[in-house]
């Protein structure tokens, strides 16, 4: 089984598939090699990330180009002001505010600030978020439309390491008890987590994947102390 088998594009909020770039298997996982997802590597510079990150709309325009045009368009500025006057409950106002905030977050990331960016601005992943710390991609989290076991199997092959697995028991928003399987891989500088995701009615909506550069996050924690 390969990543390409079950990561296929689909509409809606779940992630665009085929996100993992194939890599050769080694007998050992190189200490300084980070997993690569859809041409993105955890720990890469923010400049490298947004040199290929594309908006979900506008025929896949580069997000940086989209934001530059969006924020400087007089018609857009007028529409944003009009939407704001309608109040936060107005759908058009909400979309406008989210787009502006997203573009500002991209600018902040490119300026070296610690910020989280919605993966709407990196449609190659789909839905989710990416966190940037000091100008580098520190973590990325997204959902794939694939069974938990399949994701664990393929991630194990990709990382050439066995995960630690457990079951998390929790109570959802409607009071039902749910048990969700989880798998973690702790590599020299990388933490990978895979967990089941369910809707309120208990149906499976995919598998959540998160990848974190431990060295970057540790550096950020030390800088805050």
N, C-alpha and C positions, 0 to 999 in steps of 0.2 A: 504494500500500500504506500502511496506517496502523497505529499501535500496536495499535489495538483488534482488528485482524485476527488477530494471532498471540499477543497476551497474553490468554489465556483461562484461567479458573480450572481447576486440576486438583489431584487429591489427591497426597499424598506429600511428599517433602522439597523438591522444586523449587518455585519461587515461584508464588504466586498471580499471575495475569497482569493484563492491563488496568491496568497500574500507572501509565501515563503520562497525565497530564492534557493534553488537547489545548491547543495554544497557537497563536496566529496567527503566520504567518511574517513576518519583517521583512527588509528589505534588509541590515541589519546586526544582529549579535547585540549587544544592549545590554550595556555594560560591567558594569553593576551588577545585571543580571538573571540569576538562577540557574535552572537547569532545575527543573521541578516534576514530581514523581512521586507520583501518587495523593494529591493535595492537600498533599503535603509539599514544601517547598522547601529545598534545601541552604543552610545558613546560618541557618535559622529558629531561634527560641528553643526550648529544651527544653520550655517550658510550652506553646508552640503545637503542638509535635510530639505530646505526650502528651494534648493536649486532644481528639485524634481517634484516636490509636493504640489499636488493639483487640487483645485476646487471641485466639489462634486457636481456643480452646475457649470454652465457656460462652456460646454464641450471639453471639459477637462483643462481649462486654462490654468497656467501656473498661479498658485495662490498669491504670490507676491505681486504679480501683474494685475490680478483681479482686484486686490485690495487697493493698489495704487489708483486704478481707474475708478473704483467704487467710491473711495473717500474724496476724490477730486472732482467727481461729476456733479455739476450744479443741480441737475435734476434730482440726483440722489439726495443731495443735501436738503433740498426743498422737501422731498418726500419724507425724509427722516424727521424734519421739524414738524411736518404735518401729522405724522404718525405719533410723535411724542405728545402732541396736544390732545390726541384721542384717548390717551391714558394707557397704562401698562396692560390693561386687560384686552386691548385691541390686538388682534392677531398680527396686523401689519406692523404695529409698533414693536411687538415682541420680536418679529423677524428682523426688523431694521436694527434694533438695539443689539441683538445677538450677533448680527453680521459686523456691526461697527466694533463691538467689543472683541470679536474674534480677530479682526484686522489689527486692532490696537495691540492685542496680545502677540501677534506675529511680529509687529514692529518692536515690541518690548523684548521678545526672545532674540531677535537679530541684534539688539542693542546690548545683549549680554545679561539681561535681567532674568531672574528666576520666575518662570511663569508656566501656566498650563494652557495648552492650545487644543481646541476641539478638532477631532480628526475629520470633521467635515472639510477642513482645509488641507487634508491629506487623503483624498478619496481612494488612493491606492490601498489604504487600510480599511476604510469604511467608517463606521461609527466607533466612538471611543475617545480617548484623549492621549496626548503626549505631553510629558513634562520636561522642560528645559531648565538646566541649572548651569549658570556661568557660561552660557554659549554652547552647551553640549546637550545632546539628547540623553536624558537621565533615565527615562522610563516611557513605556508605551503600553496602553491597555485597550483591548478591543474584543469583540465577540465574533465568533465564527459559527456558521450554520453547519455544524457537524457533531456527531455523537461524541460524548466524553471519551469513551474507550478508544475511538479512532484517533482522536487528537493526542491522547497520551501515548498511543503506540507510535505515531509518526514523530512526535516530539522526542520520544526516547531514542528513536533511530537517528534523528537529526543531531541531538546533543551528545549521542554516544554515552549516555549515562542513565542509570535507573533512578526513578523518582521515589520520593517518600509519599505515601498515600494515606489519606484518612477520610473520615466522613464528618461533615459539619452539620449539627442539628440546630435549627433555629425556628423562629416563629415569623411568618410573613405578615403582610399588612392586614389580612383578614382573619388573623388568629390561628391559621392552620400550622401544624408542625411539619416542617420539611427537612429532609435529609439530603444534603448535596455532597457529592464526592469531590475530592480535591487531590491534586498532585503537585509536588514541588520538586524542583531541581536546583540545588545550590552548587554552582560552579565557582571557580576561583574568583571571578569578578562579576558574576552574573547570577541573578535570582530569577527563575522562571516559574510562574504559577499558572495552573490550569484548573478551572472549576466549572461545575455544572451551573447553568442558569435556567431559572424557571419563571413563568408568568404567574400572576396571582391565582389562576385556576389550576396551577400545578403542572401545566404542560411544559415540555422542554422547549426552550427558545434558542438553544445553541450552547456553546462552550466559551467561557470567558478566558482569555489569555492575557497575561501581563508579563513583561520582561523589564528588569531593572538592572542598571549598572550600579553595583554595590559601592564601588570606589567613588563614583561621583556623589552618590547620596551620603556617603560617610564624610566626604569633603565638605558638603553643604552643612551637615550636622555640626561638624567641628567649627565651621565659620560662624555658626549661630551661638556657640557657647562662649 
